[in-house]
Amino acid sequence: MTAEAHRQAAEDIEKTILPHQAASYAARVVIEGAWGAAFPWIAFGCETKHQNHQESHARLGTFLRREARGSSRRMVGGH
């Protein structure tokens, strides 16, 4: 999936849950929707910044730490 497709997916999820935020009975769905939108936003950010992203939630933390370390190394001259 491209960065743009991830951005669109996240925005679509957000637009879907937005009208339900005021309804107390829908709180769980709104929270789950926000959580669901987070992953495509993370993928969009990673693809935009690192030209790489994780396709699944599995080991997402490991992937993000690895990308952050690589980014830090590139900023200080590749060490």
C-alpha positions in Angstrom: 0.0 0.0 0.0 1.3 3.5 -0.8 1.7 6.3 1.7 -1.3 8.0 0.1 -3.4 4.9 0.4 -2.6 4.6 4.1 -3.4 8.3 4.7 -6.7 7.9 2.9 -7.5 4.7 4.9 -6.8 6.6 8.2 -8.9 9.6 7.2 -11.8 7.3 6.1 -11.8 5.6 9.5 -11.7 9.0 11.3 -14.6 10.4 9.2 -16.6 7.3 10.0 -16.3 7.6 13.8 -16.4 11.4 14.0 -20.3 11.6 14.0 -20.5 9.1 16.8 -18.2 10.9 19.3 -21.0 12.5 21.3 -23.0 9.3 21.7 -22.1 7.7 25.0 -23.4 4.3 23.7 -20.8 4.4 20.9 -17.8 5.1 23.0 -16.3 1.7 22.5 -16.7 1.9 18.8 -15.2 5.4 18.6 -12.2 4.2 20.7 -11.7 1.1 18.6 -12.0 3.2 15.4 -9.4 5.7 16.7 -7.1 2.8 17.5 -7.8 1.3 14.1 -6.9 4.6 12.4 -3.6 4.8 14.3 -2.0 2.0 12.3 -2.5 3.5 8.8 -1.3 6.8 10.2 1.9 5.1 11.5 2.4 3.4 8.2 1.9 6.8 6.4 4.5 8.4 8.6 7.0 5.7 8.2 6.5 5.5 4.4 6.8 9.3 4.2 9.9 9.6 6.4 11.7 6.3 5.8 10.3 5.0 2.5 9.4 1.8 4.4 6.5 0.6 6.5 5.2 -2.4 8.3 2.3 -4.2 6.6 0.9 -5.7 9.8 0.7 -5.0 13.5 3.0 -7.9 14.3 6.2 -6.7 15.8 5.4 -3.1 15.1 7.3 -1.8 18.1 10.4 -3.6 17.0 10.1 -2.2 13.5 9.6 1.4 14.8 12.6 1.1 17.1 14.8 -0.2 14.3 13.7 2.6 12.0 14.4 5.2 14.7 17.9 3.8 15.3 18.6 3.8 11.6 17.4 7.4 11.3 19.6 8.5 14.2 22.6 6.8 12.7 22.0 8.5 9.3 21.7 11.9 11.1 25.1 11.5 12.8 27.0 10.4 9.7 26.2 6.7 9.4 28.0 5.5 12.6 
